[in-house]
Amino acid sequence: MGVAAGFAQGSAGLQGKGLGGLLAEHGLWNAVLPALLSPYPYLYAVGWAVGIVLFQTSLQRSRASITAPVSNVAGNVFMVVAGTVLFGERLPEDPAMLTLRIGGFALTLVVVVLVRGNVARAEADTSRKRAEGTAPVTV
């Protein structure tokens, strides 16, 4: 659910990027009408609302220390990758810069995998403690 929340919030971020493009193209005051006539602000609101509901549900069903970083990483990676494709952005031509960008994404995905591994251990530990009757009871 944390990943789903991140994707929803990332899609909202893409709408913000689209609005930013309108601002850059038309200027602040001249972009108001095109922005209101575009789907960007409305899809932003929907993506944000769905993301918040999914995030809150995920917090109720999983540990916050797992849900929050997974949601954040998934949303940001989705927004950057999808934004690059959707808005026709170019990757760096300099090999060093391209390597740094790819390496950054790879490290981000490694963190998600490592966090997911900790989730399984934490859930098993919590289940074991509950079975033993030593886990704190939350109301």
A tleap script that builds the chain and sets N, CA, C and O, in Angstrom:
source leaprc.protein.ff14SB
mol = sequence {
  NMET GLY VAL ALA ALA GLY PHE ALA GLN GLY
  SER ALA GLY LEU GLN GLY LYS GLY LEU GLY
  GLY LEU LEU ALA GLU HIE GLY LEU TRP ASN
  ALA VAL LEU PRO ALA LEU LEU SER PRO TYR
  PRO TYR LEU TYR ALA VAL GLY TRP ALA VAL
  GLY ILE VAL LEU PHE GLN THR SER LEU GLN
  ARG SER ARG ALA SER ILE THR ALA PRO VAL
  SER ASN VAL ALA GLY ASN VAL PHE MET VAL
  VAL ALA GLY THR VAL LEU PHE GLY GLU ARG
  LEU PRO GLU ASP PRO ALA MET LEU THR LEU
  ARG ILE GLY GLY PHE ALA LEU THR LEU VAL
  VAL VAL VAL LEU VAL ARG GLY ASN VAL ALA
  ARG ALA GLU ALA ASP THR SER ARG LYS ARG
  ALA GLU GLY THR ALA PRO VAL THR CVAL
}
set mol.1.N position { 0.819 -1.203 0.000 }
set mol.1.CA position { 0.000 0.000 0.000 }
set mol.1.C position { 0.860 1.265 0.000 }
set mol.1.O position { 0.460 2.300 -0.532 }
set mol.2.N position { 2.038 1.167 0.598 }
set mol.2.CA position { 2.941 2.315 0.588 }
set mol.2.C position { 3.377 2.667 -0.824 }
set mol.2.O position { 3.481 3.840 -1.180 }
set mol.3.N position { 3.632 1.637 -1.626 }
set mol.3.CA position { 4.023 1.872 -3.022 }
set mol.3.C position { 2.859 2.488 -3.799 }
set mol.3.O position { 3.051 3.413 -4.588 }
set mol.4.N position { 1.657 1.971 -3.571 }
set mol.4.CA position { 0.475 2.519 -4.256 }
set mol.4.C position { 0.267 3.979 -3.877 }
set mol.4.O position { -0.047 4.807 -4.732 }
set mol.5.N position { 0.443 4.295 -2.599 }
set mol.5.CA position { 0.320 5.689 -2.156 }
set mol.5.C position { 1.376 6.553 -2.836 }
set mol.5.O position { 1.090 7.672 -3.260 }
set mol.6.N position { 2.599 6.031 -2.938 }
set mol.6.CA position { 3.664 6.770 -3.603 }
set mol.6.C position { 3.364 7.017 -5.067 }
set mol.6.O position { 3.616 8.107 -5.580 }
set mol.7.N position { 2.822 6.002 -5.749 }
set mol.7.CA position { 2.476 6.183 -7.158 }
set mol.7.C position { 1.380 7.231 -7.326 }
set mol.7.O position { 1.443 8.047 -8.245 }
set mol.8.N position { 0.384 7.218 -6.455 }
set mol.8.CA position { -0.688 8.215 -6.542 }
set mol.8.C position { -0.129 9.612 -6.294 }
set mol.8.O position { -0.464 10.555 -7.012 }
set mol.9.N position { 0.723 9.745 -5.278 }
set mol.9.CA position { 1.310 11.051 -4.997 }
set mol.9.C position { 2.296 11.459 -6.094 }
set mol.9.O position { 2.428 12.644 -6.401 }
set mol.10.N position { 2.984 10.487 -6.678 }
set mol.10.CA position { 3.870 10.782 -7.804 }
set mol.10.C position { 3.099 11.267 -9.015 }
set mol.10.O position { 3.556 12.152 -9.739 }
set mol.11.N position { 1.918 10.681 -9.235 }
set mol.11.CA position { 1.096 11.156 -10.357 }
set mol.11.C position { 0.615 12.582 -10.101 }
set mol.11.O position { 0.491 13.371 -11.038 }
set mol.12.N position { 0.347 12.912 -8.858 }
set mol.12.CA position { -0.002 14.299 -8.525 }
set mol.12.C position { 1.189 15.210 -8.801 }
set mol.12.O position { 1.020 16.327 -9.291 }
set mol.13.N position { 2.382 14.739 -8.490 }
set mol.13.CA position { 3.582 15.517 -8.775 }
set mol.13.C position { 3.772 15.781 -10.259 }
set mol.13.O position { 4.248 16.844 -10.656 }
set mol.14.N position { 3.393 14.796 -11.080 }
set mol.14.CA position { 3.472 15.003 -12.537 }
set mol.14.C position { 2.544 16.126 -12.972 }
set mol.14.O position { 2.876 16.892 -13.877 }
set mol.15.N position { 1.399 16.226 -12.343 }
set mol.15.CA position { 0.466 17.304 -12.690 }
set mol.15.C position { 1.054 18.656 -12.291 }
set mol.15.O position { 0.888 19.649 -13.000 }
set mol.16.N position { 1.736 18.683 -11.156 }
set mol.16.CA position { 2.417 19.909 -10.751 }
set mol.16.C position { 3.510 20.301 -11.736 }
set mol.16.O position { 3.727 21.482 -12.004 }
set mol.17.N position { 4.194 19.292 -12.271 }
set mol.17.CA position { 5.221 19.547 -13.284 }
set mol.17.C position { 4.586 20.122 -14.553 }
set mol.17.O position { 5.148 21.020 -15.180 }
set mol.18.N position { 3.415 19.604 -14.926 }
set mol.18.CA position { 2.698 20.144 -16.075 }
set mol.18.C position { 2.287 21.587 -15.860 }
set mol.18.O position { 2.382 22.407 -16.774 }
set mol.19.N position { 1.830 21.902 -14.653 }
set mol.19.CA position { 1.478 23.288 -14.339 }
set mol.19.C position { 2.709 24.189 -14.395 }
set mol.19.O position { 2.640 25.331 -14.850 }
set mol.20.N position { 3.826 23.659 -13.926 }
set mol.20.CA position { 5.075 24.424 -14.000 }
set mol.20.C position { 5.460 24.735 -15.438 }
set mol.20.O position { 5.974 25.814 -15.735 }
set mol.21.N position { 5.207 23.782 -16.327 }
set mol.21.CA position { 5.482 24.014 -17.743 }
set mol.21.C position { 4.614 25.124 -18.309 }
set mol.21.O position { 5.076 25.943 -19.104 }
set mol.22.N position { 3.350 25.144 -17.893 }
set mol.22.CA position { 2.465 26.227 -18.346 }
set mol.22.C position { 2.945 27.580 -17.831 }
set mol.22.O position { 2.907 28.576 -18.553 }
set mol.23.N position { 3.391 27.609 -16.593 }
set mol.23.CA position { 3.904 28.856 -16.033 }
set mol.23.C position { 5.153 29.319 -16.784 }
set mol.23.O position { 5.301 30.504 -17.080 }
set mol.24.N position { 6.037 28.390 -17.088 }
set mol.24.CA position { 7.260 28.747 -17.804 }
set mol.24.C position { 6.948 29.233 -19.218 }
set mol.24.O position { 7.614 30.129 -19.738 }
set mol.25.N position { 5.941 28.639 -19.824 }
set mol.25.CA position { 5.595 28.987 -21.203 }
set mol.25.C position { 4.847 30.311 -21.309 }
set mol.25.O position { 5.116 31.109 -22.207 }
set mol.26.N position { 3.906 30.547 -20.391 }
set mol.26.CA position { 3.017 31.715 -20.510 }
set mol.26.C position { 3.320 32.843 -19.530 }
set mol.26.O position { 2.850 33.963 -19.730 }
set mol.27.N position { 4.085 32.583 -18.484 }
set mol.27.CA position { 4.253 33.571 -17.432 }
set mol.27.C position { 3.156 33.411 -16.387 }
set mol.27.O position { 2.166 32.717 -16.620 }
set mol.28.N position { 3.332 34.052 -15.242 }
set mol.28.CA position { 2.430 33.836 -14.107 }
set mol.28.C position { 0.976 34.182 -14.427 }
set mol.28.O position { 0.111 33.314 -14.312 }
set mol.29.N position { 0.686 35.391 -14.816 }
set mol.29.CA position { -0.692 35.816 -15.006 }
set mol.29.C position { -1.318 35.255 -16.279 }
set mol.29.O position { -2.514 34.966 -16.308 }
set mol.30.N position { -0.535 35.105 -17.304 }
set mol.30.CA position { -1.059 34.567 -18.554 }
set mol.30.C position { -1.298 33.061 -18.502 }
set mol.30.O position { -1.945 32.505 -19.389 }
set mol.31.N position { -0.783 32.401 -17.472 }
set mol.31.CA position { -0.960 30.946 -17.342 }
set mol.31.C position { -2.199 30.576 -16.544 }
set mol.31.O position { -2.564 29.401 -16.497 }
set mol.32.N position { -2.852 31.537 -15.920 }
set mol.32.CA position { -3.996 31.214 -15.062 }
set mol.32.C position { -5.117 30.548 -15.856 }
set mol.32.O position { -5.582 29.472 -15.477 }
set mol.33.N position { -5.550 31.157 -16.932 }
set mol.33.CA position { -6.646 30.580 -17.712 }
set mol.33.C position { -6.255 29.244 -18.358 }
set mol.33.O position { -7.022 28.286 -18.258 }
set mol.34.N position { -5.093 29.145 -19.016 }
set mol.34.CA position { -4.719 27.834 -19.565 }
set mol.34.C position { -4.609 26.757 -18.489 }
set mol.34.O position { -4.933 25.596 -18.738 }
set mol.35.N position { -4.154 27.134 -17.300 }
set mol.35.CA position { -4.048 26.153 -16.212 }
set mol.35.C position { -5.427 25.669 -15.780 }
set mol.35.O position { -5.630 24.474 -15.565 }
set mol.36.N position { -6.372 26.596 -15.653 }
set mol.36.CA position { -7.727 26.214 -15.252 }
set mol.36.C position { -8.446 25.400 -16.327 }
set mol.36.O position { -9.318 24.588 -16.016 }
set mol.37.N position { -8.081 25.617 -17.585 }
set mol.37.CA position { -8.692 24.865 -18.682 }
set mol.37.C position { -8.002 23.522 -18.925 }
set mol.37.O position { -8.526 22.678 -19.652 }
set mol.38.N position { -6.844 23.325 -18.327 }
set mol.38.CA position { -6.107 22.067 -18.485 }
set mol.38.C position { -6.568 21.062 -17.420 }
set mol.38.O position { -7.211 21.448 -16.444 }
set mol.39.N position { -6.247 19.798 -17.603 }
set mol.39.CA position { -6.621 18.804 -16.590 }
set mol.39.C position { -5.672 18.797 -15.391 }
set mol.39.O position { -5.950 18.120 -14.402 }
set mol.40.N position { -4.561 19.532 -15.452 }
set mol.40.CA position { -3.535 19.436 -14.428 }
set mol.40.C position { -4.017 19.695 -12.993 }
set mol.40.O position { -3.766 18.857 -12.127 }
set mol.41.N position { -4.692 20.807 -12.702 }
set mol.41.CA position { -5.049 21.030 -11.293 }
set mol.41.C position { -6.060 20.006 -10.768 }
set mol.41.O position { -6.047 19.670 -9.584 }
set mol.42.N position { -6.917 19.522 -11.630 }
set mol.42.CA position { -7.955 18.582 -11.200 }
set mol.42.C position { -7.379 17.190 -10.986 }
set mol.42.O position { -7.746 16.500 -10.035 }
set mol.43.N position { -6.475 16.775 -11.875 }
set mol.43.CA position { -5.795 15.490 -11.689 }
set mol.43.C position { -4.839 15.553 -10.503 }
set mol.43.O position { -4.626 14.548 -9.823 }
set mol.44.N position { -4.269 16.714 -10.253 }
set mol.44.CA position { -3.422 16.889 -9.072 }
set mol.44.C position { -4.247 16.626 -7.809 }
set mol.44.O position { -3.823 15.883 -6.923 }
set mol.45.N position { -5.419 17.239 -7.739 }
set mol.45.CA position { -6.265 17.068 -6.555 }
set mol.45.C position { -6.674 15.607 -6.368 }
set mol.45.O position { -6.669 15.103 -5.245 }
set mol.46.N position { -7.025 14.929 -7.447 }
set mol.46.CA position { -7.429 13.521 -7.356 }
set mol.46.C position { -6.241 12.659 -6.920 }
set mol.46.O position { -6.376 11.829 -6.020 }
set mol.47.N position { -5.083 12.851 -7.552 }
set mol.47.CA position { -3.898 12.072 -7.189 }
set mol.47.C position { -3.492 12.289 -5.753 }
set mol.47.O position { -3.138 11.342 -5.051 }
set mol.48.N position { -3.542 13.534 -5.312 }
set mol.48.CA position { -3.187 13.856 -3.936 }
set mol.48.C position { -4.161 13.193 -2.969 }
set mol.48.O position { -3.735 12.583 -1.989 }
set mol.49.N position { -5.458 13.303 -3.228 }
set mol.49.CA position { -6.465 12.731 -2.329 }
set mol.49.C position { -6.345 11.212 -2.258 }
set mol.49.O position { -6.377 10.637 -1.169 }
set mol.50.N position { -6.210 10.566 -3.399 }
set mol.50.CA position { -6.062 9.105 -3.414 }
set mol.50.C position { -4.780 8.705 -2.687 }
set mol.50.O position { -4.773 7.741 -1.921 }
set mol.51.N position { -3.707 9.438 -2.923 }
set mol.51.CA position { -2.439 9.144 -2.258 }
set mol.51.C position { -2.534 9.264 -0.749 }
set mol.51.O position { -2.001 8.418 -0.030 }
set mol.52.N position { -3.197 10.291 -0.258 }
set mol.52.CA position { -3.345 10.483 1.186 }
set mol.52.C position { -4.175 9.360 1.805 }
set mol.52.O position { -3.830 8.849 2.871 }
set mol.53.N position { -5.265 8.973 1.144 }
set mol.53.CA position { -6.103 7.884 1.664 }
set mol.53.C position { -5.309 6.579 1.702 }
set mol.53.O position { -5.351 5.856 2.697 }
set mol.54.N position { -4.590 6.280 0.631 }
set mol.54.CA position { -3.786 5.059 0.606 }
set mol.54.C position { -2.668 5.103 1.641 }
set mol.54.O position { -2.384 4.097 2.291 }
set mol.55.N position { -2.043 6.247 1.795 }
set mol.55.CA position { -0.964 6.384 2.774 }
set mol.55.C position { -1.499 6.185 4.191 }
set mol.55.O position { -0.889 5.474 4.990 }
set mol.56.N position { -2.622 6.802 4.502 }
set mol.56.CA position { -3.206 6.659 5.839 }
set mol.56.C position { -3.599 5.208 6.102 }
set mol.56.O position { -3.364 4.690 7.193 }
set mol.57.N position { -4.191 4.555 5.114 }
set mol.57.CA position { -4.564 3.147 5.265 }
set mol.57.C position { -3.322 2.292 5.478 }
set mol.57.O position { -3.320 1.376 6.300 }
set mol.58.N position { -2.275 2.598 4.735 }
set mol.58.CA position { -1.024 1.857 4.884 }
set mol.58.C position { -0.427 2.051 6.277 }
set mol.58.O position { 0.108 1.110 6.863 }
set mol.59.N position { -0.517 3.260 6.800 }
set mol.59.CA position { -0.017 3.509 8.151 }
set mol.59.C position { -0.792 2.711 9.193 }
set mol.59.O position { -0.226 2.311 10.210 }
set mol.60.N position { -2.068 2.475 8.954 }
set mol.60.CA position { -2.876 1.709 9.897 }
set mol.60.C position { -2.579 0.217 9.823 }
set mol.60.O position { -2.853 -0.515 10.774 }
set mol.61.N position { -2.023 -0.241 8.704 }
set mol.61.CA position { -1.806 -1.675 8.512 }
set mol.61.C position { -0.352 -2.085 8.572 }
set mol.61.O position { -0.052 -3.278 8.594 }
set mol.62.N position { 0.552 -1.132 8.599 }
set mol.62.CA position { 1.971 -1.443 8.588 }
set mol.62.C position { 2.701 -0.431 9.450 }
set mol.62.O position { 2.109 0.544 9.913 }
set mol.63.N position { 3.955 -0.661 9.659 }
set mol.63.CA position { 4.770 0.252 10.459 }
set mol.63.C position { 5.063 1.534 9.673 }
set mol.63.O position { 5.340 1.501 8.474 }
set mol.64.N position { 4.994 2.647 10.375 }
set mol.64.CA position { 5.272 3.934 9.738 }
set mol.64.C position { 6.712 4.007 9.244 }
set mol.64.O position { 6.987 4.637 8.222 }
set mol.65.N position { 7.629 3.368 9.962 }
set mol.65.CA position { 9.038 3.409 9.568 }
set mol.65.C position { 9.279 2.668 8.256 }
set mol.65.O position { 10.327 2.841 7.634 }
set mol.66.N position { 8.331 1.851 7.832 }
set mol.66.CA position { 8.434 1.147 6.557 }
set mol.66.C position { 7.608 1.870 5.503 }
set mol.66.O position { 8.079 2.111 4.391 }
set mol.67.N position { 6.380 2.214 5.855 }
set mol.67.CA position { 5.456 2.824 4.903 }
set mol.67.C position { 5.961 4.163 4.373 }
set mol.67.O position { 5.918 4.409 3.167 }
set mol.68.N position { 6.431 5.016 5.253 }
set mol.68.CA position { 6.817 6.370 4.842 }
set mol.68.C position { 7.962 6.378 3.830 }
set mol.68.O position { 7.827 7.007 2.780 }
set mol.69.N position { 9.091 5.701 4.103 }
set mol.69.CA position { 10.157 5.765 3.099 }
set mol.69.C position { 9.809 5.063 1.791 }
set mol.69.O position { 10.199 5.523 0.718 }
set mol.70.N position { 9.084 3.958 1.873 }
set mol.70.CA position { 8.718 3.249 0.641 }
set mol.70.C position { 7.800 4.129 -0.203 }
set mol.70.O position { 7.975 4.222 -1.418 }
set mol.71.N position { 6.835 4.765 0.425 }
set mol.71.CA position { 5.924 5.657 -0.296 }
set mol.71.C position { 6.682 6.827 -0.912 }
set mol.71.O position { 6.460 7.180 -2.071 }
set mol.72.N position { 7.560 7.415 -0.146 }
set mol.72.CA position { 8.331 8.564 -0.621 }
set mol.72.C position { 9.213 8.193 -1.807 }
set mol.72.O position { 9.227 8.888 -2.823 }
set mol.73.N position { 9.942 7.102 -1.670 }
set mol.73.CA position { 10.849 6.687 -2.750 }
set mol.73.C position { 10.061 6.301 -4.003 }
set mol.73.O position { 10.412 6.707 -5.111 }
set mol.74.N position { 8.998 5.517 -3.824 }
set mol.74.CA position { 8.201 5.085 -4.983 }
set mol.74.C position { 7.613 6.286 -5.712 }
set mol.74.O position { 7.648 6.348 -6.941 }
set mol.75.N position { 7.074 7.238 -4.961 }
set mol.75.CA position { 6.480 8.425 -5.586 }
set mol.75.C position { 7.492 9.268 -6.323 }
set mol.75.O position { 7.228 9.721 -7.437 }
set mol.76.N position { 8.654 9.489 -5.718 }
set mol.76.CA position { 9.666 10.320 -6.358 }
set mol.76.C position { 10.277 9.642 -7.580 }
set mol.76.O position { 10.482 10.286 -8.609 }
set mol.77.N position { 10.568 8.348 -7.473 }
set mol.77.CA position { 11.128 7.641 -8.628 }
set mol.77.C position { 10.120 7.620 -9.770 }
set mol.77.O position { 10.471 7.851 -10.927 }
set mol.78.N position { 8.862 7.342 -9.432 }
set mol.78.CA position { 7.821 7.332 -10.467 }
set mol.78.C position { 7.723 8.691 -11.136 }
set mol.78.O position { 7.659 8.774 -12.362 }
set mol.79.N position { 7.712 9.759 -10.346 }
set mol.79.CA position { 7.555 11.093 -10.909 }
set mol.79.C position { 8.736 11.453 -11.811 }
set mol.79.O position { 8.539 12.018 -12.887 }
set mol.80.N position { 9.945 11.139 -11.391 }
set mol.80.CA position { 11.111 11.498 -12.194 }
set mol.80.C position { 11.163 10.676 -13.485 }
set mol.80.O position { 11.393 11.222 -14.564 }
set mol.81.N position { 10.948 9.367 -13.369 }
set mol.81.CA position { 11.028 8.517 -14.565 }
set mol.81.C position { 9.882 8.820 -15.526 }
set mol.81.O position { 10.106 9.018 -16.720 }
set mol.82.N position { 8.665 8.856 -15.010 }
set mol.82.CA position { 7.513 9.129 -15.875 }
set mol.82.C position { 7.579 10.551 -16.432 }
set mol.82.O position { 7.226 10.780 -17.589 }
set mol.83.N position { 8.027 11.502 -15.622 }
set mol.83.CA position { 8.146 12.882 -16.098 }
set mol.83.C position { 9.158 13.011 -17.219 }
set mol.83.O position { 8.957 13.775 -18.163 }
set mol.84.N position { 10.249 12.261 -17.114 }
set mol.84.CA position { 11.261 12.276 -18.174 }
set mol.84.C position { 10.667 11.791 -19.486 }
set mol.84.O position { 10.930 12.363 -20.544 }
set mol.85.N position { 9.864 10.730 -19.414 }
set mol.85.CA position { 9.262 10.171 -20.628 }
set mol.85.C position { 8.128 11.064 -21.133 }
set mol.85.O position { 8.096 11.421 -22.310 }
set mol.86.N position { 7.202 11.424 -20.248 }
set mol.86.CA position { 6.013 12.174 -20.666 }
set mol.86.C position { 6.331 13.578 -21.181 }
set mol.86.O position { 5.686 14.064 -22.110 }
set mol.87.N position { 7.319 14.223 -20.578 }
set mol.87.CA position { 7.623 15.600 -20.957 }
set mol.87.C position { 8.818 15.688 -21.904 }
set mol.87.O position { 9.311 16.781 -22.183 }
set mol.88.N position { 9.281 14.551 -22.394 }
set mol.88.CA position { 10.349 14.527 -23.392 }
set mol.88.C position { 11.659 15.110 -22.922 }
set mol.88.O position { 12.368 15.742 -23.705 }
set mol.89.N position { 11.995 14.913 -21.668 }
set mol.89.CA position { 13.259 15.436 -21.154 }
set mol.89.C position { 14.401 14.523 -21.578 }
set mol.89.O position { 14.231 13.308 -21.683 }
set mol.90.N position { 15.538 15.104 -21.814 }
set mol.90.CA position { 16.703 14.340 -22.240 }
set mol.90.C position { 17.539 13.926 -21.036 }
set mol.90.O position { 17.636 14.647 -20.043 }
set mol.91.N position { 18.136 12.755 -21.152 }
set mol.91.CA position { 19.112 12.334 -20.155 }
set mol.91.C position { 20.418 13.077 -20.419 }
set mol.91.O position { 20.659 13.525 -21.540 }
set mol.92.N position { 21.257 13.209 -19.401 }
set mol.92.CA position { 22.527 13.918 -19.605 }
set mol.92.C position { 23.386 13.241 -20.681 }
set mol.92.O position { 23.451 12.014 -20.751 }
set mol.93.N position { 24.034 14.041 -21.503 }
set mol.93.CA position { 24.915 13.501 -22.542 }
set mol.93.C position { 26.295 13.181 -21.986 }
set mol.93.O position { 26.989 12.305 -22.502 }
set mol.94.N position { 26.687 13.880 -20.946 }
set mol.94.CA position { 27.977 13.634 -20.314 }
set mol.94.C position { 27.944 12.265 -19.636 }
set mol.94.O position { 27.080 12.026 -18.792 }
set mol.95.N position { 28.862 11.361 -19.983 }
set mol.95.CA position { 28.843 10.007 -19.419 }
set mol.95.C position { 28.921 9.982 -17.891 }
set mol.95.O position { 28.286 9.146 -17.248 }
set mol.96.N position { 29.695 10.896 -17.316 }
set mol.96.CA position { 29.807 10.927 -15.851 }
set mol.96.C position { 28.467 11.297 -15.219 }
set mol.96.O position { 28.053 10.679 -14.238 }
set mol.97.N position { 27.795 12.289 -15.769 }
set mol.97.CA position { 26.502 12.708 -15.224 }
set mol.97.C position { 25.441 11.626 -15.416 }
set mol.97.O position { 24.612 11.400 -14.534 }
set mol.98.N position { 25.471 10.964 -16.564 }
set mol.98.CA position { 24.533 9.875 -16.821 }
set mol.98.C position { 24.772 8.731 -15.843 }
set mol.98.O position { 23.823 8.152 -15.314 }
set mol.99.N position { 26.025 8.409 -15.607 }
set mol.99.CA position { 26.364 7.351 -14.650 }
set mol.99.C position { 25.888 7.711 -13.249 }
set mol.99.O position { 25.358 6.856 -12.539 }
set mol.100.N position { 26.067 8.959 -12.846 }
set mol.100.CA position { 25.594 9.391 -11.528 }
set mol.100.C position { 24.076 9.284 -11.415 }
set mol.100.O position { 23.557 8.848 -10.387 }
set mol.101.N position { 23.373 9.676 -12.455 }
set mol.101.CA position { 21.913 9.602 -12.415 }
set mol.101.C position { 21.441 8.151 -12.323 }
set mol.101.O position { 20.583 7.827 -11.501 }
set mol.102.N position { 21.992 7.290 -13.154 }
set mol.102.CA position { 21.601 5.870 -13.130 }
set mol.102.C position { 21.992 5.238 -11.800 }
set mol.102.O position { 21.228 4.458 -11.231 }
set mol.103.N position { 23.174 5.571 -11.306 }
set mol.103.CA position { 23.611 5.050 -10.010 }
set mol.103.C position { 22.706 5.500 -8.875 }
set mol.103.O position { 22.424 4.724 -7.961 }
set mol.104.N position { 22.249 6.750 -8.925 }
set mol.104.CA position { 21.326 7.247 -7.903 }
set mol.104.C position { 20.013 6.483 -7.909 }
set mol.104.O position { 19.486 6.145 -6.849 }
set mol.105.N position { 19.478 6.206 -9.098 }
set mol.105.CA position { 18.247 5.432 -9.180 }
set mol.105.C position { 18.460 4.005 -8.690 }
set mol.105.O position { 17.607 3.442 -8.004 }
set mol.106.N position { 19.597 3.427 -9.042 }
set mol.106.CA position { 19.881 2.058 -8.602 }
set mol.106.C position { 19.976 1.992 -7.080 }
set mol.106.O position { 19.435 1.073 -6.466 }
set mol.107.N position { 20.654 2.952 -6.471 }
set mol.107.CA position { 20.756 2.971 -5.009 }
set mol.107.C position { 19.394 3.174 -4.354 }
set mol.107.O position { 19.106 2.583 -3.313 }
set mol.108.N position { 18.571 3.999 -4.956 }
set mol.108.CA position { 17.225 4.205 -4.429 }
set mol.108.C position { 16.439 2.909 -4.425 }
set mol.108.O position { 15.762 2.598 -3.445 }
set mol.109.N position { 16.516 2.154 -5.501 }
set mol.109.CA position { 15.794 0.886 -5.574 }
set mol.109.C position { 16.366 -0.147 -4.610 }
set mol.109.O position { 15.625 -0.963 -4.063 }
set mol.110.N position { 17.675 -0.117 -4.398 }
set mol.110.CA position { 18.285 -1.024 -3.418 }
set mol.110.C position { 17.746 -0.721 -2.019 }
set mol.110.O position { 17.473 -1.641 -1.249 }
set mol.111.N position { 17.596 0.542 -1.692 }
set mol.111.CA position { 17.059 0.914 -0.379 }
set mol.111.C position { 15.650 0.353 -0.202 }
set mol.111.O position { 15.319 -0.164 0.865 }
set mol.112.N position { 14.827 0.452 -1.233 }
set mol.112.CA position { 13.463 -0.088 -1.137 }
set mol.112.C position { 13.498 -1.595 -0.896 }
set mol.112.O position { 12.728 -2.110 -0.084 }
set mol.113.N position { 14.368 -2.295 -1.583 }
set mol.113.CA position { 14.479 -3.744 -1.395 }
set mol.113.C position { 14.941 -4.059 0.029 }
set mol.113.O position { 14.418 -4.976 0.662 }
set mol.114.N position { 15.911 -3.309 0.529 }
set mol.114.CA position { 16.395 -3.537 1.886 }
set mol.114.C position { 15.316 -3.248 2.925 }
set mol.114.O position { 15.174 -3.987 3.899 }
set mol.115.N position { 14.563 -2.184 2.720 }
set mol.115.CA position { 13.480 -1.861 3.645 }
set mol.115.C position { 12.428 -2.962 3.617 }
set mol.115.O position { 11.914 -3.355 4.664 }
set mol.116.N position { 12.111 -3.456 2.444 }
set mol.116.CA position { 11.120 -4.530 2.329 }
set mol.116.C position { 11.576 -5.781 3.071 }
set mol.116.O position { 10.761 -6.465 3.691 }
set mol.117.N position { 12.873 -6.087 3.013 }
set mol.117.CA position { 13.401 -7.228 3.761 }
set mol.117.C position { 13.240 -7.038 5.255 }
set mol.117.O position { 12.969 -7.999 5.975 }
set mol.118.N position { 13.402 -5.811 5.733 }
set mol.118.CA position { 13.216 -5.524 7.152 }
set mol.118.C position { 11.759 -5.637 7.553 }
set mol.118.O position { 11.458 -5.967 8.700 }
set mol.119.N position { 10.855 -5.369 6.632 }
set mol.119.CA position { 9.425 -5.480 6.928 }
set mol.119.C position { 9.089 -6.910 7.295 }
set mol.119.O position { 8.413 -7.157 8.293 }
set mol.120.N position { 9.556 -7.852 6.496 }
set mol.120.CA position { 9.253 -9.258 6.753 }
set mol.120.C position { 9.771 -9.675 8.121 }
set mol.120.O position { 9.074 -10.368 8.862 }
set mol.121.N position { 10.999 -9.258 8.466 }
set mol.121.CA position { 11.558 -9.605 9.769 }
set mol.121.C position { 10.782 -8.939 10.896 }
set mol.121.O position { 10.519 -9.569 11.920 }
set mol.122.N position { 10.411 -7.673 10.721 }
set mol.122.CA position { 9.677 -6.959 11.764 }
set mol.122.C position { 8.297 -7.570 11.978 }
set mol.122.O position { 7.850 -7.715 13.116 }
set mol.123.N position { 7.621 -7.928 10.887 }
set mol.123.CA position { 6.298 -8.538 11.024 }
set mol.123.C position { 6.389 -9.903 11.692 }
set mol.123.O position { 5.540 -10.246 12.514 }
set mol.124.N position { 7.416 -10.693 11.346 }
set mol.124.CA position { 7.600 -11.998 11.985 }
set mol.124.C position { 7.901 -11.829 13.469 }
set mol.124.O position { 7.392 -12.588 14.293 }
set mol.125.N position { 8.720 -10.844 13.816 }
set mol.125.CA position { 9.051 -10.583 15.215 }
set mol.125.C position { 7.815 -10.143 15.992 }
set mol.125.O position { 7.589 -10.596 17.114 }
set mol.126.N position { 7.019 -9.265 15.396 }
set mol.126.CA position { 5.795 -8.804 16.054 }
set mol.126.C position { 4.821 -9.952 16.250 }
set mol.126.O position { 4.215 -10.077 17.314 }
set mol.127.N position { 4.663 -10.795 15.230 }
set mol.127.CA position { 3.760 -11.951 15.357 }
set mol.127.C position { 4.231 -12.897 16.443 }
set mol.127.O position { 3.421 -13.422 17.206 }
set mol.128.N position { 5.537 -13.120 16.520 }
set mol.128.CA position { 6.082 -14.000 17.554 }
set mol.128.C position { 5.834 -13.427 18.934 }
set mol.128.O position { 5.442 -14.159 19.843 }
set mol.129.N position { 6.055 -12.128 19.109 }
set mol.129.CA position { 5.838 -11.499 20.412 }
set mol.129.C position { 4.368 -11.514 20.801 }
set mol.129.O position { 4.034 -11.702 21.971 }
set mol.130.N position { 3.494 -11.317 19.833 }
set mol.130.CA position { 2.057 -11.374 20.135 }
set mol.130.C position { 1.658 -12.776 20.569 }
set mol.130.O position { 0.858 -12.944 21.489 }
set mol.131.N position { 2.220 -13.787 19.900 }
set mol.131.CA position { 1.909 -15.171 20.258 }
set mol.131.C position { 2.410 -15.492 21.663 }
set mol.131.O position { 1.781 -16.260 22.391 }
set mol.132.N position { 3.548 -14.900 22.044 }
set mol.132.CA position { 4.101 -15.118 23.381 }
set mol.132.C position { 3.403 -14.264 24.430 }
set mol.132.O position { 3.541 -14.507 25.628 }
set mol.133.N position { 2.655 -13.265 23.979 }
set mol.133.CA position { 1.968 -12.372 24.908 }
set mol.133.C position { 2.858 -11.280 25.438 }
set mol.133.O position { 2.513 -10.643 26.433 }
set mol.134.N position { 4.012 -11.034 24.802 }
set mol.134.CA position { 4.925 -9.994 25.272 }
set mol.134.C position { 4.847 -8.700 24.485 }
set mol.134.O position { 5.462 -7.702 24.859 }
set mol.135.N position { 4.088 -8.713 23.388 }
set mol.135.CA position { 3.979 -7.506 22.565 }
set mol.135.C position { 3.071 -6.509 23.257 }
set mol.135.O position { 2.069 -6.900 23.855 }
set mol.136.N position { 3.402 -5.229 23.187 }
set mol.136.CA position { 2.513 -4.218 23.763 }
set mol.136.C position { 1.183 -4.186 23.015 }
set mol.136.O position { 1.138 -4.319 21.792 }
set mol.137.N position { 0.129 -4.010 23.755 }
set mol.137.CA position { -1.203 -3.950 23.171 }
set mol.137.C position { -1.512 -2.498 22.862 }
set mol.137.O position { -1.387 -1.630 23.725 }
set mol.138.N position { -1.916 -2.238 21.630 }
set mol.138.CA position { -2.299 -0.883 21.256 }
set mol.138.C position { -3.801 -0.828 21.091 }
set mol.138.O position { -4.426 -1.758 20.581 }
set mol.139.N position { -4.357 0.259 21.522 }
set mol.139.CA position { -5.803 0.429 21.448 }
set mol.139.C position { -6.136 1.520 20.479 }
set mol.139.O position { -7.311 1.823 20.269 }
savepdb mol mol.pdb
quit
